[in-house]
Amino acid sequence: MQKQGLQLIVTAFFAAVVVSYLIRLTRTQRLSFRFAVGWISFCLLVALGSPLLPLAIPVSKFVGVTPGVVLLVASVAVLTAISIQLSVSICKLQRQIEVLSVEVALAKVKSSHGNEQESC
């Protein structure tokens, strides 16, 4: 078996394992559907990486590296973009939690002042 065929089988196997795990996480509601779609799309791109290796050859010759390095850099760039997007989502959620915490604290203060006035 050629090296490229073996790479395709190995990457497809590991992509299938990760996709099945992502589906399980989504079914148990530990991962939202939106994020599952993003990660599954990335897994499919990785699985298609071996057949796309010949397309990376012109870029690798121009840059002076191997085609595998070109695909690795592309994968790292995609993962970096996903990480940035997730960081933005986390920051937005943290701001929402802070606002809700302040609103709950204010509601508790108002309700406790209302109870004190009623007892007088």
Kinemage of the C-alpha trace (Angstrom):
@kinemage 1
@onewidth
@group {chain A} dominant
@subgroup {mainchain}
@vectorlist {calphas} color= white
{ca met a 1} P 0.000 0.000 0.000
{ca gln a 2} L 1.272 3.450 -0.852
{ca lys a 3} L 2.188 5.896 1.857
{ca gln a 4} L -0.565 8.331 0.834
{ca gly a 5} L -3.214 5.578 0.957
{ca leu a 6} L -2.097 4.581 4.453
{ca gln a 7} L -2.192 8.222 5.582
{ca leu a 8} L -5.734 8.517 4.235
{ca ile a 9} L -6.874 5.423 6.132
{ca val a 10} L -5.239 6.492 9.403
{ca thr a 11} L -6.533 10.068 9.275
{ca ala a 12} L -10.015 8.905 8.259
{ca phe a 13} L -10.055 6.427 11.155
{ca phe a 14} L -9.050 9.006 13.746
{ca ala a 15} L -11.450 11.575 12.274
{ca ala a 16} L -14.266 9.005 12.548
{ca val a 17} L -13.361 8.307 16.184
{ca val a 18} L -13.390 12.017 17.042
{ca val a 19} L -16.657 12.594 15.135
{ca ser a 20} L -18.336 9.738 16.996
{ca tyr a 21} L -17.154 11.215 20.309
{ca leu a 22} L -18.446 14.657 19.290
{ca ile a 23} L -21.822 13.164 18.409
{ca arg a 24} L -21.951 11.482 21.805
{ca leu a 25} L -21.121 14.762 23.554
{ca thr a 26} L -23.833 16.511 21.570
{ca arg a 27} L -26.456 13.878 22.356
{ca thr a 28} L -25.724 14.126 26.076
{ca gln a 29} L -25.937 17.943 25.742
{ca arg a 30} L -22.383 18.473 26.964
{ca leu a 31} L -21.555 20.161 23.634
{ca ser a 32} L -23.866 22.509 21.775
{ca phe a 33} L -24.916 21.682 18.241
{ca arg a 34} L -23.245 24.847 16.929
{ca phe a 35} L -19.837 23.842 18.255
{ca ala a 36} L -20.300 20.218 17.232
{ca val a 37} L -20.863 21.268 13.630
{ca gly a 38} L -17.671 23.329 13.690
{ca trp a 39} L -15.549 20.535 15.136
{ca ile a 40} L -17.050 17.911 12.829
{ca ser a 41} L -16.302 20.164 9.853
{ca phe a 42} L -12.713 20.451 11.019
{ca cys a 43} L -12.467 16.652 11.363
{ca leu a 44} L -13.732 16.243 7.817
{ca leu a 45} L -11.131 18.708 6.562
{ca val a 46} L -8.432 16.743 8.366
{ca ala a 47} L -9.730 13.483 6.901
{ca leu a 48} L -9.580 15.044 3.438
{ca gly a 49} L -6.063 16.318 4.093
{ca ser a 50} L -4.258 13.294 2.662
{ca pro a 51} L -5.959 13.390 -0.739
{ca leu a 52} L -5.361 17.155 -0.838
{ca leu a 53} L -1.632 16.682 -0.291
{ca pro a 54} L -0.832 16.937 -4.029
{ca leu a 55} L -2.540 20.349 -4.094
{ca ala a 56} L -0.104 21.561 -1.429
{ca ile a 57} L 2.955 20.638 -3.504
{ca pro a 58} L 3.126 23.904 -5.526
{ca val a 59} L 2.782 25.971 -2.351
{ca ser a 60} L 5.402 23.868 -0.574
{ca lys a 61} L 7.862 24.279 -3.459
{ca phe a 62} L 7.279 28.039 -3.490
{ca val a 63} L 7.825 28.339 0.271
{ca gly a 64} L 10.595 25.730 0.422
{ca val a 65} L 9.009 23.244 2.832
{ca thr a 66} L 7.381 19.827 2.523
{ca pro a 67} L 3.681 19.503 1.620
{ca gly a 68} L 2.990 18.050 5.062
{ca val a 69} L 4.227 21.258 6.670
{ca val a 70} L 1.872 23.293 4.479
{ca leu a 71} L -1.095 21.199 5.624
{ca leu a 72} L 0.087 21.369 9.235
{ca val a 73} L 0.315 25.154 9.104
{ca ala a 74} L -3.157 25.312 7.539
{ca ser a 75} L -4.511 23.081 10.320
{ca val a 76} L -2.889 25.212 13.009
{ca ala a 77} L -4.353 28.344 11.404
{ca val a 78} L -7.856 26.836 11.445
{ca leu a 79} L -7.456 25.690 15.069
{ca thr a 80} L -6.219 29.154 16.032
{ca ala a 81} L -9.289 30.721 14.423
{ca ile a 82} L -11.549 28.279 16.290
{ca ser a 83} L -9.769 29.045 19.568
{ca ile a 84} L -10.176 32.783 19.056
{ca gln a 85} L -13.878 32.347 18.280
{ca leu a 86} L -14.341 30.226 21.411
{ca ser a 87} L -12.476 32.827 23.492
{ca val a 88} L -14.795 35.546 22.191
{ca ser a 89} L -17.807 33.378 23.108
{ca ile a 90} L -16.438 32.778 26.606
{ca cys a 91} L -15.812 36.497 27.153
{ca lys a 92} L -19.363 37.299 26.053
{ca leu a 93} L -20.757 34.689 28.452
{ca gln a 94} L -18.607 36.012 31.303
{ca arg a 95} L -19.977 39.520 30.728
{ca gln a 96} L -23.520 38.158 30.743
{ca ile a 97} L -22.835 36.306 34.015
{ca glu a 98} L -21.441 39.483 35.598
{ca val a 99} L -24.529 41.483 34.551
{ca leu a 100} L -26.860 38.781 35.845
{ca ser a 101} L -24.954 38.575 39.143
{ca val a 102} L -25.296 42.321 39.671
{ca glu a 103} L -29.004 42.194 38.782
{ca val a 104} L -29.609 39.326 41.227
{ca ala a 105} L -27.691 41.144 43.969
{ca leu a 106} L -29.713 44.307 43.378
{ca ala a 107} L -32.963 42.316 43.395
{ca lys a 108} L -31.985 40.711 46.717
{ca val a 109} L -31.140 44.086 48.223
{ca lys a 110} L -34.450 45.552 47.059
{ca ser a 111} L -36.426 42.588 48.377
{ca ser a 112} L -34.647 42.674 51.743
{ca his a 113} L -35.365 46.405 52.106
{ca gly a 114} L -39.001 45.755 51.225
{ca asn a 115} L -39.267 43.092 53.944
{ca glu a 116} L -37.730 45.414 56.568
{ca gln a 117} L -40.251 48.163 55.820
{ca glu a 118} L -43.184 45.753 56.032
{ca ser a 119} L -42.139 44.513 59.484
{ca cys a 120} L -42.050 48.044 60.963
